[in-house]
Amino acid sequence: MSIKDNLKNIKSRIPENVTLVAVSKTKPVSDLMEAYNTGQRIFGENKIQEMADKHAEMPKDIEWHMIGHVQRNKVKYMAEFVSLIHGVDSFKLLREIDKQAKNHNRTIDCLLQIKIAEEDSKFGMSVSDASALLQSNEFSELKNIKVVGLMGMATFTDNMNQVEKEFKFLNNTFSELKNTNPELKIKSMGMSGDYQLAIACGSTMVRVGSSIFGVRNYNN
């Protein structure tokens, strides 16, 4: 199936209140433009340089989401245009995003990444750390960022019971933190293999790549 057909198929399975992020990492601009011409306006990348290059080449009504792990020294390369940063896992990173956003006279939306998987390789904050951060004086002093929700990455496994448990954990964490932080509205969880389960568990934003663009070739 074509990218156009894949997108239409996925959008037909996603409720209106759920945002689709087309994960376009490693894919050429021609593929992204095919998705763009089908109406897709939100693209997710996991490498800042690749995202910056594509941003320079592509239409300016695109929302670029940084979905990968972010190194603080690279924030400056996307601060001018990024719409949402999914993987914020420390106050130091939040402070750097705030600083770079201020340089461009912008406010950048961010999601706190909560560690929901049992794999050591997954980044993320504990619930108690996230809660403490959101209630801290230092956080309230950051004027050029806005934490608008949470993101979580489930364990890479075929055991869907495990994945469901992790998605439900993020959903419960969101409800808990929203009590004291009413501006939280996004739950980013679910990818190509499990986005329908994620939506059933409360996700409001799914990150779908290979189901739209086909299998990735990391040798490119």
mmCIF file of the C-alpha atoms, coordinates in Angstrom:
data_MODEL
# 
_entry.id   MODEL 
# 
loop_
_atom_site.group_PDB 
_atom_site.id 
_atom_site.type_symbol 
_atom_site.label_atom_id 
_atom_site.label_alt_id 
_atom_site.label_comp_id 
_atom_site.label_asym_id 
_atom_site.label_entity_id 
_atom_site.label_seq_id 
_atom_site.pdbx_PDB_ins_code 
_atom_site.Cartn_x 
_atom_site.Cartn_y 
_atom_site.Cartn_z 
_atom_site.occupancy 
_atom_site.B_iso_or_equiv 
_atom_site.pdbx_formal_charge 
_atom_site.auth_seq_id 
_atom_site.auth_comp_id 
_atom_site.auth_asym_id 
_atom_site.auth_atom_id 
_atom_site.pdbx_PDB_model_num 
ATOM 1   C CA . MET A 1 1   ? 0.000   0.000  0.000  1.00 0.00 ? 1   MET A CA 1 
ATOM 2   C CA . SER A 1 2   ? 1.083   3.595  -0.592 1.00 0.00 ? 2   SER A CA 1 
ATOM 3   C CA . ILE A 1 3   ? 1.862   6.104  2.144  1.00 0.00 ? 3   ILE A CA 1 
ATOM 4   C CA . LYS A 1 4   ? -1.411  7.832  1.243  1.00 0.00 ? 4   LYS A CA 1 
ATOM 5   C CA . ASP A 1 5   ? -3.414  4.606  1.682  1.00 0.00 ? 5   ASP A CA 1 
ATOM 6   C CA . ASN A 1 6   ? -1.597  3.731  4.914  1.00 0.00 ? 6   ASN A CA 1 
ATOM 7   C CA . LEU A 1 7   ? -2.381  7.156  6.372  1.00 0.00 ? 7   LEU A CA 1 
ATOM 8   C CA . LYS A 1 8   ? -6.042  6.987  5.425  1.00 0.00 ? 8   LYS A CA 1 
ATOM 9   C CA . ASN A 1 9   ? -6.290  3.504  6.913  1.00 0.00 ? 9   ASN A CA 1 
ATOM 10  C CA . ILE A 1 10  ? -4.724  4.571  10.232 1.00 0.00 ? 10  ILE A CA 1 
ATOM 11  C CA . LYS A 1 11  ? -6.743  7.780  10.468 1.00 0.00 ? 11  LYS A CA 1 
ATOM 12  C CA . SER A 1 12  ? -9.928  5.744  10.012 1.00 0.00 ? 12  SER A CA 1 
ATOM 13  C CA . ARG A 1 13  ? -8.998  3.770  13.157 1.00 0.00 ? 13  ARG A CA 1 
ATOM 14  C CA . ILE A 1 14  ? -8.146  6.746  15.339 1.00 0.00 ? 14  ILE A CA 1 
ATOM 15  C CA . PRO A 1 15  ? -10.821 8.726  17.214 1.00 0.00 ? 15  PRO A CA 1 
ATOM 16  C CA . GLU A 1 16  ? -11.041 12.466 16.534 1.00 0.00 ? 16  GLU A CA 1 
ATOM 17  C CA . ASN A 1 17  ? -9.669  13.361 19.972 1.00 0.00 ? 17  ASN A CA 1 
ATOM 18  C CA . VAL A 1 18  ? -6.412  11.473 19.294 1.00 0.00 ? 18  VAL A CA 1 
ATOM 19  C CA . THR A 1 19  ? -3.526  13.239 17.510 1.00 0.00 ? 19  THR A CA 1 
ATOM 20  C CA . LEU A 1 20  ? -1.478  11.269 14.985 1.00 0.00 ? 20  LEU A CA 1 
ATOM 21  C CA . VAL A 1 21  ? 2.251   12.006 14.895 1.00 0.00 ? 21  VAL A CA 1 
ATOM 22  C CA . ALA A 1 22  ? 3.771   10.585 11.699 1.00 0.00 ? 22  ALA A CA 1 
ATOM 23  C CA . VAL A 1 23  ? 7.206   9.326  12.755 1.00 0.00 ? 23  VAL A CA 1 
ATOM 24  C CA . SER A 1 24  ? 9.378   10.144 9.763  1.00 0.00 ? 24  SER A CA 1 
ATOM 25  C CA . LYS A 1 25  ? 12.896  9.454  11.087 1.00 0.00 ? 25  LYS A CA 1 
ATOM 26  C CA . THR A 1 26  ? 15.313  8.087  8.452  1.00 0.00 ? 26  THR A CA 1 
ATOM 27  C CA . LYS A 1 27  ? 12.728  8.724  5.692  1.00 0.00 ? 27  LYS A CA 1 
ATOM 28  C CA . PRO A 1 28  ? 13.423  11.028 2.725  1.00 0.00 ? 28  PRO A CA 1 
ATOM 29  C CA . VAL A 1 29  ? 11.618  14.344 2.245  1.00 0.00 ? 29  VAL A CA 1 
ATOM 30  C CA . SER A 1 30  ? 9.776   12.857 -0.767 1.00 0.00 ? 30  SER A CA 1 
ATOM 31  C CA . ASP A 1 31  ? 8.049   10.354 1.570  1.00 0.00 ? 31  ASP A CA 1 
ATOM 32  C CA . LEU A 1 32  ? 7.149   13.106 4.039  1.00 0.00 ? 32  LEU A CA 1 
ATOM 33  C CA . MET A 1 33  ? 5.738   15.213 1.210  1.00 0.00 ? 33  MET A CA 1 
ATOM 34  C CA . GLU A 1 34  ? 3.534   12.310 0.137  1.00 0.00 ? 34  GLU A CA 1 
ATOM 35  C CA . ALA A 1 35  ? 2.122   12.232 3.673  1.00 0.00 ? 35  ALA A CA 1 
ATOM 36  C CA . TYR A 1 36  ? 1.885   16.048 3.698  1.00 0.00 ? 36  TYR A CA 1 
ATOM 37  C CA . ASN A 1 37  ? -0.062  16.041 0.438  1.00 0.00 ? 37  ASN A CA 1 
ATOM 38  C CA . THR A 1 38  ? -2.482  13.545 2.021  1.00 0.00 ? 38  THR A CA 1 
ATOM 39  C CA . GLY A 1 39  ? -3.154  16.100 4.763  1.00 0.00 ? 39  GLY A CA 1 
ATOM 40  C CA . GLN A 1 40  ? -0.674  15.069 7.483  1.00 0.00 ? 40  GLN A CA 1 
ATOM 41  C CA . ARG A 1 41  ? 0.796   18.108 9.246  1.00 0.00 ? 41  ARG A CA 1 
ATOM 42  C CA . ILE A 1 42  ? 2.477   16.649 12.347 1.00 0.00 ? 42  ILE A CA 1 
ATOM 43  C CA . PHE A 1 43  ? 5.789   14.846 11.945 1.00 0.00 ? 43  PHE A CA 1 
ATOM 44  C CA . GLY A 1 44  ? 8.017   13.284 14.611 1.00 0.00 ? 44  GLY A CA 1 
ATOM 45  C CA . GLU A 1 45  ? 11.795  12.954 14.392 1.00 0.00 ? 45  GLU A CA 1 
ATOM 46  C CA . ASN A 1 46  ? 14.296  11.516 16.865 1.00 0.00 ? 46  ASN A CA 1 
ATOM 47  C CA . LYS A 1 47  ? 17.444  13.317 15.682 1.00 0.00 ? 47  LYS A CA 1 
ATOM 48  C CA . ILE A 1 48  ? 17.575  17.089 15.951 1.00 0.00 ? 48  ILE A CA 1 
ATOM 49  C CA . GLN A 1 49  ? 19.870  17.634 12.950 1.00 0.00 ? 49  GLN A CA 1 
ATOM 50  C CA . GLU A 1 50  ? 17.701  15.525 10.657 1.00 0.00 ? 50  GLU A CA 1 
ATOM 51  C CA . MET A 1 51  ? 14.602  17.372 11.858 1.00 0.00 ? 51  MET A CA 1 
ATOM 52  C CA . ALA A 1 52  ? 16.264  20.772 11.292 1.00 0.00 ? 52  ALA A CA 1 
ATOM 53  C CA . ASP A 1 53  ? 17.289  19.787 7.755  1.00 0.00 ? 53  ASP A CA 1 
ATOM 54  C CA . LYS A 1 54  ? 13.769  18.635 6.903  1.00 0.00 ? 54  LYS A CA 1 
ATOM 55  C CA . HIS A 1 55  ? 12.231  21.732 8.484  1.00 0.00 ? 55  HIS A CA 1 
ATOM 56  C CA . ALA A 1 56  ? 14.412  23.918 6.246  1.00 0.00 ? 56  ALA A CA 1 
ATOM 57  C CA . GLU A 1 57  ? 13.229  22.092 3.123  1.00 0.00 ? 57  GLU A CA 1 
ATOM 58  C CA . MET A 1 58  ? 9.554   21.564 3.822  1.00 0.00 ? 58  MET A CA 1 
ATOM 59  C CA . PRO A 1 59  ? 6.389   23.720 4.097  1.00 0.00 ? 59  PRO A CA 1 
ATOM 60  C CA . LYS A 1 60  ? 6.223   25.958 7.139  1.00 0.00 ? 60  LYS A CA 1 
ATOM 61  C CA . ASP A 1 61  ? 2.760   24.912 8.336  1.00 0.00 ? 61  ASP A CA 1 
ATOM 62  C CA . ILE A 1 62  ? 4.194   21.622 9.646  1.00 0.00 ? 62  ILE A CA 1 
ATOM 63  C CA . GLU A 1 63  ? 4.337   20.924 13.387 1.00 0.00 ? 63  GLU A CA 1 
ATOM 64  C CA . TRP A 1 64  ? 7.643   19.265 14.220 1.00 0.00 ? 64  TRP A CA 1 
ATOM 65  C CA . HIS A 1 65  ? 7.747   16.998 17.260 1.00 0.00 ? 65  HIS A CA 1 
ATOM 66  C CA . MET A 1 66  ? 11.028  15.873 18.794 1.00 0.00 ? 66  MET A CA 1 
ATOM 67  C CA . ILE A 1 67  ? 10.292  12.354 19.991 1.00 0.00 ? 67  ILE A CA 1 
ATOM 68  C CA . GLY A 1 68  ? 13.797  11.041 20.737 1.00 0.00 ? 68  GLY A CA 1 
ATOM 69  C CA . HIS A 1 69  ? 16.126  11.432 23.686 1.00 0.00 ? 69  HIS A CA 1 
ATOM 70  C CA . VAL A 1 70  ? 17.345  15.047 23.793 1.00 0.00 ? 70  VAL A CA 1 
ATOM 71  C CA . GLN A 1 71  ? 20.893  16.119 24.583 1.00 0.00 ? 71  GLN A CA 1 
ATOM 72  C CA . ARG A 1 72  ? 20.995  19.538 26.216 1.00 0.00 ? 72  ARG A CA 1 
ATOM 73  C CA . ASN A 1 73  ? 23.732  20.861 23.923 1.00 0.00 ? 73  ASN A CA 1 
ATOM 74  C CA . LYS A 1 74  ? 21.545  20.203 20.854 1.00 0.00 ? 74  LYS A CA 1 
ATOM 75  C CA . VAL A 1 75  ? 18.415  22.069 22.012 1.00 0.00 ? 75  VAL A CA 1 
ATOM 76  C CA . LYS A 1 76  ? 19.563  25.315 20.382 1.00 0.00 ? 76  LYS A CA 1 
ATOM 77  C CA . TYR A 1 77  ? 19.333  23.765 16.908 1.00 0.00 ? 77  TYR A CA 1 
ATOM 78  C CA . MET A 1 78  ? 15.561  23.204 17.152 1.00 0.00 ? 78  MET A CA 1 
ATOM 79  C CA . ALA A 1 79  ? 14.448  25.953 19.548 1.00 0.00 ? 79  ALA A CA 1 
ATOM 80  C CA . GLU A 1 80  ? 13.444  28.266 16.718 1.00 0.00 ? 80  GLU A CA 1 
ATOM 81  C CA . PHE A 1 81  ? 10.819  25.943 15.228 1.00 0.00 ? 81  PHE A CA 1 
ATOM 82  C CA . VAL A 1 82  ? 10.017  22.807 17.273 1.00 0.00 ? 82  VAL A CA 1 
ATOM 83  C CA . SER A 1 83  ? 6.340   22.540 18.313 1.00 0.00 ? 83  SER A CA 1 
ATOM 84  C CA . LEU A 1 84  ? 6.496   19.838 20.984 1.00 0.00 ? 84  LEU A CA 1 
ATOM 85  C CA . ILE A 1 85  ? 9.333   18.020 22.749 1.00 0.00 ? 85  ILE A CA 1 
ATOM 86  C CA . HIS A 1 86  ? 8.156   14.593 23.945 1.00 0.00 ? 86  HIS A CA 1 
ATOM 87  C CA . GLY A 1 87  ? 11.106  13.223 25.879 1.00 0.00 ? 87  GLY A CA 1 
ATOM 88  C CA . VAL A 1 88  ? 11.842  15.686 28.694 1.00 0.00 ? 88  VAL A CA 1 
ATOM 89  C CA . ASP A 1 89  ? 13.298  13.594 31.492 1.00 0.00 ? 89  ASP A CA 1 
ATOM 90  C CA . SER A 1 90  ? 15.051  16.095 33.785 1.00 0.00 ? 90  SER A CA 1 
ATOM 91  C CA . PHE A 1 91  ? 14.774  19.601 35.175 1.00 0.00 ? 91  PHE A CA 1 
ATOM 92  C CA . LYS A 1 92  ? 18.165  20.468 33.664 1.00 0.00 ? 92  LYS A CA 1 
ATOM 93  C CA . LEU A 1 93  ? 16.828  19.719 30.196 1.00 0.00 ? 93  LEU A CA 1 
ATOM 94  C CA . LEU A 1 94  ? 13.671  21.738 30.868 1.00 0.00 ? 94  LEU A CA 1 
ATOM 95  C CA . ARG A 1 95  ? 15.781  24.686 31.994 1.00 0.00 ? 95  ARG A CA 1 
ATOM 96  C CA . GLU A 1 96  ? 17.879  24.518 28.818 1.00 0.00 ? 96  GLU A CA 1 
ATOM 97  C CA . ILE A 1 97  ? 14.758  24.394 26.614 1.00 0.00 ? 97  ILE A CA 1 
ATOM 98  C CA . ASP A 1 98  ? 13.417  27.417 28.492 1.00 0.00 ? 98  ASP A CA 1 
ATOM 99  C CA . LYS A 1 99  ? 16.686  29.313 27.942 1.00 0.00 ? 99  LYS A CA 1 
ATOM 100 C CA . GLN A 1 100 ? 16.801  28.554 24.207 1.00 0.00 ? 100 GLN A CA 1 
ATOM 101 C CA . ALA A 1 101 ? 13.081  29.322 23.762 1.00 0.00 ? 101 ALA A CA 1 
ATOM 102 C CA . LYS A 1 102 ? 13.652  32.708 25.396 1.00 0.00 ? 102 LYS A CA 1 
ATOM 103 C CA . ASN A 1 103 ? 16.446  33.431 22.891 1.00 0.00 ? 103 ASN A CA 1 
ATOM 104 C CA . HIS A 1 104 ? 13.869  33.059 20.124 1.00 0.00 ? 104 HIS A CA 1 
ATOM 105 C CA . ASN A 1 105 ? 11.098  34.847 22.009 1.00 0.00 ? 105 ASN A CA 1 
ATOM 106 C CA . ARG A 1 106 ? 8.985   31.673 22.021 1.00 0.00 ? 106 ARG A CA 1 
ATOM 107 C CA . THR A 1 107 ? 7.238   29.348 24.427 1.00 0.00 ? 107 THR A CA 1 
ATOM 108 C CA . ILE A 1 108 ? 7.954   25.666 23.715 1.00 0.00 ? 108 ILE A CA 1 
ATOM 109 C CA . ASP A 1 109 ? 5.486   22.960 24.728 1.00 0.00 ? 109 ASP A CA 1 
ATOM 110 C CA . CYS A 1 110 ? 6.998   19.920 26.446 1.00 0.00 ? 110 CYS A CA 1 
ATOM 111 C CA . LEU A 1 111 ? 5.932   16.498 27.703 1.00 0.00 ? 111 LEU A CA 1 
ATOM 112 C CA . LEU A 1 112 ? 7.532   14.906 30.748 1.00 0.00 ? 112 LEU A CA 1 
ATOM 113 C CA . GLN A 1 113 ? 8.719   11.400 29.919 1.00 0.00 ? 113 GLN A CA 1 
ATOM 114 C CA . ILE A 1 114 ? 7.645   8.965  32.620 1.00 0.00 ? 114 ILE A CA 1 
ATOM 115 C CA . LYS A 1 115 ? 9.504   5.670  32.894 1.00 0.00 ? 115 LYS A CA 1 
ATOM 116 C CA . ILE A 1 116 ? 6.772   3.079  32.470 1.00 0.00 ? 116 ILE A CA 1 
ATOM 117 C CA . ALA A 1 117 ? 8.818   0.207  30.999 1.00 0.00 ? 117 ALA A CA 1 
ATOM 118 C CA . GLU A 1 118 ? 10.883  -2.268 32.972 1.00 0.00 ? 118 GLU A CA 1 
ATOM 119 C CA . GLU A 1 119 ? 13.744  -2.104 30.451 1.00 0.00 ? 119 GLU A CA 1 
ATOM 120 C CA . ASP A 1 120 ? 16.841  -0.276 31.685 1.00 0.00 ? 120 ASP A CA 1 
ATOM 121 C CA . SER A 1 121 ? 17.420  1.175  28.222 1.00 0.00 ? 121 SER A CA 1 
ATOM 122 C CA . LYS A 1 122 ? 14.289  3.342  28.410 1.00 0.00 ? 122 LYS A CA 1 
ATOM 123 C CA . PHE A 1 123 ? 14.664  6.902  29.690 1.00 0.00 ? 123 PHE A CA 1 
ATOM 124 C CA . GLY A 1 124 ? 12.162  8.650  31.908 1.00 0.00 ? 124 GLY A CA 1 
ATOM 125 C CA . MET A 1 125 ? 11.388  10.142 35.294 1.00 0.00 ? 125 MET A CA 1 
ATOM 126 C CA . SER A 1 126 ? 9.756   8.427  38.227 1.00 0.00 ? 126 SER A CA 1 
ATOM 127 C CA . VAL A 1 127 ? 6.266   9.635  39.150 1.00 0.00 ? 127 VAL A CA 1 
ATOM 128 C CA . SER A 1 128 ? 7.543   11.130 42.404 1.00 0.00 ? 128 SER A CA 1 
ATOM 129 C CA . ASP A 1 129 ? 10.295  13.066 40.595 1.00 0.00 ? 129 ASP A CA 1 
ATOM 130 C CA . ALA A 1 130 ? 7.823   14.394 38.027 1.00 0.00 ? 130 ALA A CA 1 
ATOM 131 C CA . SER A 1 131 ? 5.408   15.428 40.747 1.00 0.00 ? 131 SER A CA 1 
ATOM 132 C CA . ALA A 1 132 ? 8.148   17.173 42.725 1.00 0.00 ? 132 ALA A CA 1 
ATOM 133 C CA . LEU A 1 133 ? 9.384   18.962 39.605 1.00 0.00 ? 133 LEU A CA 1 
ATOM 134 C CA . LEU A 1 134 ? 5.935   20.291 38.692 1.00 0.00 ? 134 LEU A CA 1 
ATOM 135 C CA . GLN A 1 135 ? 5.431   21.651 42.191 1.00 0.00 ? 135 GLN A CA 1 
ATOM 136 C CA . SER A 1 136 ? 8.886   23.187 42.619 1.00 0.00 ? 136 SER A CA 1 
ATOM 137 C CA . ASN A 1 137 ? 9.662   26.914 42.785 1.00 0.00 ? 137 ASN A CA 1 
ATOM 138 C CA . GLU A 1 138 ? 12.380  26.465 40.147 1.00 0.00 ? 138 GLU A CA 1 
ATOM 139 C CA . PHE A 1 139 ? 9.806   25.092 37.708 1.00 0.00 ? 139 PHE A CA 1 
ATOM 140 C CA . SER A 1 140 ? 7.415   27.988 38.312 1.00 0.00 ? 140 SER A CA 1 
ATOM 141 C CA . GLU A 1 141 ? 10.202  30.411 37.343 1.00 0.00 ? 141 GLU A CA 1 
ATOM 142 C CA . LEU A 1 142 ? 10.504  28.966 33.805 1.00 0.00 ? 142 LEU A CA 1 
ATOM 143 C CA . LYS A 1 143 ? 8.436   31.299 31.624 1.00 0.00 ? 143 LYS A CA 1 
ATOM 144 C CA . ASN A 1 144 ? 9.306   30.071 28.104 1.00 0.00 ? 144 ASN A CA 1 
ATOM 145 C CA . ILE A 1 145 ? 8.269   26.434 28.411 1.00 0.00 ? 145 ILE A CA 1 
ATOM 146 C CA . LYS A 1 146 ? 4.927   24.852 29.077 1.00 0.00 ? 146 LYS A CA 1 
ATOM 147 C CA . VAL A 1 147 ? 4.534   21.277 30.286 1.00 0.00 ? 147 VAL A CA 1 
ATOM 148 C CA . VAL A 1 148 ? 1.347   20.162 28.538 1.00 0.00 ? 148 VAL A CA 1 
ATOM 149 C CA . GLY A 1 149 ? 1.352   16.435 29.246 1.00 0.00 ? 149 GLY A CA 1 
ATOM 150 C CA . LEU A 1 150 ? 3.184   13.157 29.686 1.00 0.00 ? 150 LEU A CA 1 
ATOM 151 C CA . MET A 1 151 ? 4.888   10.656 27.383 1.00 0.00 ? 151 MET A CA 1 
ATOM 152 C CA . GLY A 1 152 ? 5.712   7.023  27.982 1.00 0.00 ? 152 GLY A CA 1 
ATOM 153 C CA . MET A 1 153 ? 7.382   4.225  26.045 1.00 0.00 ? 153 MET A CA 1 
ATOM 154 C CA . ALA A 1 154 ? 6.220   0.718  26.777 1.00 0.00 ? 154 ALA A CA 1 
ATOM 155 C CA . THR A 1 155 ? 8.478   -2.315 27.041 1.00 0.00 ? 155 THR A CA 1 
ATOM 156 C CA . PHE A 1 156 ? 9.503   -3.761 23.666 1.00 0.00 ? 156 PHE A CA 1 
ATOM 157 C CA . THR A 1 157 ? 7.713   -7.082 23.972 1.00 0.00 ? 157 THR A CA 1 
ATOM 158 C CA . ASP A 1 158 ? 5.044   -9.275 22.383 1.00 0.00 ? 158 ASP A CA 1 
ATOM 159 C CA . ASN A 1 159 ? 3.381   -9.571 25.788 1.00 0.00 ? 159 ASN A CA 1 
ATOM 160 C CA . MET A 1 160 ? 0.432   -7.206 25.324 1.00 0.00 ? 160 MET A CA 1 
ATOM 161 C CA . ASN A 1 161 ? -0.708  -7.708 28.920 1.00 0.00 ? 161 ASN A CA 1 
ATOM 162 C CA . GLN A 1 162 ? 2.571   -6.163 30.053 1.00 0.00 ? 162 GLN A CA 1 
ATOM 163 C CA . VAL A 1 163 ? 2.201   -3.280 27.577 1.00 0.00 ? 163 VAL A CA 1 
ATOM 164 C CA . GLU A 1 164 ? -1.398  -2.692 28.664 1.00 0.00 ? 164 GLU A CA 1 
ATOM 165 C CA . LYS A 1 165 ? -0.326  -2.557 32.304 1.00 0.00 ? 165 LYS A CA 1 
ATOM 166 C CA . GLU A 1 166 ? 2.318   0.077  31.442 1.00 0.00 ? 166 GLU A CA 1 
ATOM 167 C CA . PHE A 1 167 ? -0.115  2.195  29.412 1.00 0.00 ? 167 PHE A CA 1 
ATOM 168 C CA . LYS A 1 168 ? -2.650  2.085  32.254 1.00 0.00 ? 168 LYS A CA 1 
ATOM 169 C CA . PHE A 1 169 ? 0.097   3.127  34.658 1.00 0.00 ? 169 PHE A CA 1 
ATOM 170 C CA . LEU A 1 170 ? 0.804   6.223  32.545 1.00 0.00 ? 170 LEU A CA 1 
ATOM 171 C CA . ASN A 1 171 ? -2.900  7.003  32.314 1.00 0.00 ? 171 ASN A CA 1 
ATOM 172 C CA . ASN A 1 172 ? -3.252  6.796  36.107 1.00 0.00 ? 172 ASN A CA 1 
ATOM 173 C CA . THR A 1 173 ? -0.123  8.899  36.587 1.00 0.00 ? 173 THR A CA 1 
ATOM 174 C CA . PHE A 1 174 ? -1.590  11.538 34.292 1.00 0.00 ? 174 PHE A CA 1 
ATOM 175 C CA . SER A 1 175 ? -4.824  11.666 36.324 1.00 0.00 ? 175 SER A CA 1 
ATOM 176 C CA . GLU A 1 176 ? -2.822  11.938 39.537 1.00 0.00 ? 176 GLU A CA 1 
ATOM 177 C CA . LEU A 1 177 ? -0.589  14.780 38.308 1.00 0.00 ? 177 LEU A CA 1 
ATOM 178 C CA . LYS A 1 178 ? -3.451  16.631 36.611 1.00 0.00 ? 178 LYS A CA 1 
ATOM 179 C CA . ASN A 1 179 ? -5.083  17.153 40.002 1.00 0.00 ? 179 ASN A CA 1 
ATOM 180 C CA . THR A 1 180 ? -2.382  19.669 40.860 1.00 0.00 ? 180 THR A CA 1 
ATOM 181 C CA . ASN A 1 181 ? -1.472  20.646 37.275 1.00 0.00 ? 181 ASN A CA 1 
ATOM 182 C CA . PRO A 1 182 ? -4.696  21.271 35.330 1.00 0.00 ? 182 PRO A CA 1 
ATOM 183 C CA . GLU A 1 183 ? -2.806  22.435 32.214 1.00 0.00 ? 183 GLU A CA 1 
ATOM 184 C CA . LEU A 1 184 ? -1.769  18.825 31.472 1.00 0.00 ? 184 LEU A CA 1 
ATOM 185 C CA . LYS A 1 185 ? -3.767  17.620 28.469 1.00 0.00 ? 185 LYS A CA 1 
ATOM 186 C CA . ILE A 1 186 ? -1.643  15.271 26.326 1.00 0.00 ? 186 ILE A CA 1 
ATOM 187 C CA . LYS A 1 187 ? -0.937  11.585 26.935 1.00 0.00 ? 187 LYS A CA 1 
ATOM 188 C CA . SER A 1 188 ? 1.588   10.502 24.288 1.00 0.00 ? 188 SER A CA 1 
ATOM 189 C CA . MET A 1 189 ? 1.781   6.719  24.206 1.00 0.00 ? 189 MET A CA 1 
ATOM 190 C CA . GLY A 1 190 ? 1.433   4.048  21.571 1.00 0.00 ? 190 GLY A CA 1 
ATOM 191 C CA . MET A 1 191 ? 3.364   3.296  18.380 1.00 0.00 ? 191 MET A CA 1 
ATOM 192 C CA . SER A 1 192 ? 2.770   1.283  15.174 1.00 0.00 ? 192 SER A CA 1 
ATOM 193 C CA . GLY A 1 193 ? 2.427   -2.086 16.949 1.00 0.00 ? 193 GLY A CA 1 
ATOM 194 C CA . ASP A 1 194 ? 0.258   -1.019 19.863 1.00 0.00 ? 194 ASP A CA 1 
ATOM 195 C CA . TYR A 1 195 ? -1.413  2.325  19.176 1.00 0.00 ? 195 TYR A CA 1 
ATOM 196 C CA . GLN A 1 196 ? -4.941  0.886  19.302 1.00 0.00 ? 196 GLN A CA 1 
ATOM 197 C CA . LEU A 1 197 ? -4.268  -0.626 22.716 1.00 0.00 ? 197 LEU A CA 1 
ATOM 198 C CA . ALA A 1 198 ? -2.770  2.702  23.837 1.00 0.00 ? 198 ALA A CA 1 
ATOM 199 C CA . ILE A 1 199 ? -5.909  4.557  22.723 1.00 0.00 ? 199 ILE A CA 1 
ATOM 200 C CA . ALA A 1 200 ? -8.059  2.062  24.639 1.00 0.00 ? 200 ALA A CA 1 
ATOM 201 C CA . CYS A 1 201 ? -5.908  2.861  27.705 1.00 0.00 ? 201 CYS A CA 1 
ATOM 202 C CA . GLY A 1 202 ? -6.430  6.616  27.358 1.00 0.00 ? 202 GLY A CA 1 
ATOM 203 C CA . SER A 1 203 ? -3.766  7.842  24.923 1.00 0.00 ? 203 SER A CA 1 
ATOM 204 C CA . THR A 1 204 ? -4.508  11.173 23.224 1.00 0.00 ? 204 THR A CA 1 
ATOM 205 C CA . MET A 1 205 ? -1.414  11.166 20.966 1.00 0.00 ? 205 MET A CA 1 
ATOM 206 C CA . VAL A 1 206 ? 0.092   8.229  19.068 1.00 0.00 ? 206 VAL A CA 1 
ATOM 207 C CA . ARG A 1 207 ? 3.483   8.080  17.346 1.00 0.00 ? 207 ARG A CA 1 
ATOM 208 C CA . VAL A 1 208 ? 3.161   5.929  14.222 1.00 0.00 ? 208 VAL A CA 1 
ATOM 209 C CA . GLY A 1 209 ? 6.024   5.415  11.772 1.00 0.00 ? 209 GLY A CA 1 
ATOM 210 C CA . SER A 1 210 ? 6.540   2.094  10.026 1.00 0.00 ? 210 SER A CA 1 
ATOM 211 C CA . SER A 1 211 ? 2.771   1.525  9.569  1.00 0.00 ? 211 SER A CA 1 
ATOM 212 C CA . ILE A 1 212 ? 2.732   4.735  7.504  1.00 0.00 ? 212 ILE A CA 1 
ATOM 213 C CA . PHE A 1 213 ? 6.120   4.845  5.807  1.00 0.00 ? 213 PHE A CA 1 
ATOM 214 C CA . GLY A 1 214 ? 7.092   1.162  5.750  1.00 0.00 ? 214 GLY A CA 1 
ATOM 215 C CA . VAL A 1 215 ? 10.074  -0.554 7.339  1.00 0.00 ? 215 VAL A CA 1 
ATOM 216 C CA . ARG A 1 216 ? 13.062  1.658  8.111  1.00 0.00 ? 216 ARG A CA 1 
ATOM 217 C CA . ASN A 1 217 ? 16.484  1.238  6.590  1.00 0.00 ? 217 ASN A CA 1 
ATOM 218 C CA . TYR A 1 218 ? 18.921  2.426  9.247  1.00 0.00 ? 218 TYR A CA 1 
ATOM 219 C CA . ASN A 1 219 ? 21.872  2.085  6.863  1.00 0.00 ? 219 ASN A CA 1 
ATOM 220 C CA . ASN A 1 220 ? 20.816  5.183  4.914  1.00 0.00 ? 220 ASN A CA 1 
# 
